[in-house]
Amino acid sequence: MPASHFEFHVEELSMEAFLAACLPGILSADCTFGIYPYPGKDALLRKIGDRLKGYATWMPAEYRIVVVVDRDGDECEELKSRLEQICESAGLRSRRAAGGPDWQVVTRIAIEELEAWYFGDWPAVCAAYPRVSANIPSRSVYQDPDAVRGGTWEAFERVLQNHGYFRQGLAKVQAATDIGRHIAPTRSRSRSFAVFRDAIAEAAA
């Protein structure tokens, strides 16, 4: 059964703001969603198991759950395996376990942070902040959005500050909203955003 409602569990307010702004461009108008932020990644990982067990007792067939965390410095496959084990223990069918669209919960990792998704759709950044150079993605250090070294949000903050924005420090929630509303889902060069987007589109098809 195609999904008609999504429940997103995310680790911080900036991801909540980003998804609230960009999801209408991914989902059809008749598809609803809720977004539930946690006070950090550790809190999400600590609490999500009980939340999923609660869903397992009542969740309708047309609902899907999406859990999104930043990779940060974690080893990606270890983090993914931990999330998958949480889903299994809760009694919900993950996308990895289902092997196709017949899933109840999908776990997705932003590599290494949400700001990599901004680097992946640089025209959206330029639309939100017009003084930023459109040529940033041509620089070798930014060509692979998921491989920006030295802290993705710090790199993103430096670029914006160099162009006159956020002189007092990156306002993450504001940036997430500003950029999220300009995201073109199929334009992204970030592989981690693409697999996030594709799972949602698959479930809603």
C-alpha positions in Angstrom: 0.0 0.0 0.0 1.4 3.4 -0.9 2.3 5.7 2.0 -0.1 8.5 2.7 1.6 9.8 5.9 5.2 9.9 7.1 6.6 10.3 10.6 10.1 11.8 10.6 12.4 11.4 13.7 15.4 13.7 13.5 18.2 14.6 15.9 18.0 18.4 15.9 15.9 21.4 15.2 17.8 22.4 12.0 16.9 19.1 10.3 13.3 19.6 11.4 13.3 23.1 9.8 15.0 21.8 6.6 12.5 19.0 6.2 9.5 21.2 6.9 10.7 23.5 4.1 11.7 20.9 1.5 9.3 18.0 1.9 6.4 19.6 0.1 8.7 19.5 -3.0 9.2 15.7 -2.5 5.8 14.5 -1.4 2.5 14.9 -3.2 0.0 17.4 -1.9 -2.3 14.7 -0.4 0.6 13.1 1.6 0.9 14.3 5.2 3.9 14.3 7.5 5.0 15.0 11.1 8.5 15.8 12.2 9.8 15.1 15.7 13.2 16.5 16.7 15.3 15.3 19.6 17.8 17.2 21.7 20.8 15.7 19.9 21.9 12.4 18.3 22.6 10.6 21.6 19.0 11.4 22.8 17.5 10.1 19.6 19.5 6.8 19.7 18.6 6.4 23.3 14.8 7.0 22.9 14.0 5.8 19.4 13.7 2.2 20.3 10.8 2.8 22.7 9.2 5.1 20.3 9.3 2.5 17.5 7.9 -0.1 19.9 5.0 2.2 20.5 4.4 2.6 16.8 4.4 -1.2 16.3 1.3 -1.5 18.5 -1.0 0.8 16.4 0.6 2.0 13.1 -1.7 1.9 10.1 -0.5 0.2 6.9 -0.3 3.5 5.0 2.1 5.1 7.6 5.9 5.1 7.2 8.6 6.1 9.7 11.8 7.8 8.6 14.7 8.1 11.1 17.5 10.5 10.1 20.8 11.0 11.9 24.1 12.7 11.1 27.0 10.4 10.6 29.4 12.9 12.3 32.5 10.9 13.1 30.9 7.5 13.4 31.7 4.6 11.1 28.7 4.6 8.7 28.0 0.9 8.5 28.3 0.5 12.3 25.8 3.3 12.8 23.5 1.9 10.2 23.6 -1.6 11.8 22.8 -0.1 15.2 19.8 1.7 13.7 18.6 -1.5 11.9 18.9 -3.5 15.1 16.7 -1.0 16.9 14.1 -1.4 14.2 14.2 -5.2 14.4 14.0 -5.1 18.2 10.9 -2.9 18.0 9.2 -5.4 15.7 9.0 -3.1 12.7 10.1 -4.0 9.1 12.9 -1.8 7.9 13.6 -1.1 4.3 16.9 -3.0 4.4 15.1 -6.0 5.8 12.2 -5.7 3.3 14.5 -5.3 0.3 11.9 -3.1 -1.4 9.0 -0.7 -1.0 7.1 -2.9 1.5 8.7 -1.3 4.6 7.5 0.3 7.8 10.6 2.2 8.8 13.7 3.4 7.0 16.9 4.7 8.6 18.9 7.3 6.8 22.3 8.9 7.5 23.3 12.4 6.5 27.0 12.1 5.6 28.5 13.7 7.5 26.0 16.3 8.5 22.9 18.2 7.2 25.2 20.8 5.7 26.5 18.3 3.2 23.0 18.4 1.7 23.3 22.1 1.2 26.6 21.6 -0.6 24.8 19.0 -2.7 22.3 21.6 -4.0 24.3 24.7 -4.3 21.8 26.6 -6.5 19.4 26.4 -3.5 22.1 28.0 -1.4 22.6 30.7 -4.0 18.9 31.4 -4.2 18.7 31.8 -0.4 21.9 33.8 -0.1 22.5 35.6 -3.5 26.0 37.0 -2.6 27.4 33.5 -2.4 29.5 32.4 -5.4 27.9 29.9 -7.7 31.3 28.4 -8.4 31.9 26.9 -5.0 31.0 23.3 -6.2 33.8 23.5 -8.8 36.5 23.7 -6.1 38.0 20.3 -5.4 37.3 20.3 -1.7 33.5 20.7 -2.4 33.0 18.6 -5.5 31.8 15.6 -3.4 29.3 17.0 -0.9 29.5 13.9 1.3 33.3 14.0 1.5 33.9 17.6 2.7 36.6 17.4 5.3 37.2 19.2 8.6 33.5 19.5 9.6 30.8 20.1 7.1 28.9 22.7 9.0 32.1 24.6 9.8 33.1 24.6 6.1 29.6 25.8 5.2 29.8 28.5 7.8 33.1 29.7 6.5 31.8 29.9 2.9 28.8 32.0 4.0 30.9 34.2 6.3 33.3 34.9 3.4 30.4 36.2 1.4 29.1 38.4 4.2 26.5 36.2 5.9 26.2 35.0 9.5 29.2 37.1 10.8 28.3 36.2 14.3 28.1 32.5 13.6 25.8 30.2 11.5 22.2 30.3 12.6 21.5 26.7 11.7 17.7 26.7 12.0 17.4 29.9 9.9 19.7 28.5 7.3 17.8 25.2 7.2 14.6 27.1 6.5 16.1 29.5 4.0 17.8 26.8 2.0 15.1 24.1 2.4 12.5 26.0 0.6 14.7 26.3 -2.5 15.8 22.6 -2.6 15.1 20.8 -6.0 15.1 17.2 -4.9 16.3 15.7 -8.2 19.1 18.2 -8.5 21.2 17.2 -5.5 24.7 15.9 -5.9 24.8 14.4 -2.4 24.4 10.7 -2.5 23.2 10.5 1.1 20.4 13.0 0.2 19.5 11.0 -2.9 19.0 7.7 -1.0 16.9 9.6 1.6 14.8 11.2 -1.2 14.4 7.9 -3.2 13.2 5.9 -0.2 10.4 8.5 0.5 9.5 8.7 -3.2 9.4 4.9 -3.5 7.1 4.5 -0.5 4.7 7.2 -1.7 4.6 6.0 -5.3 
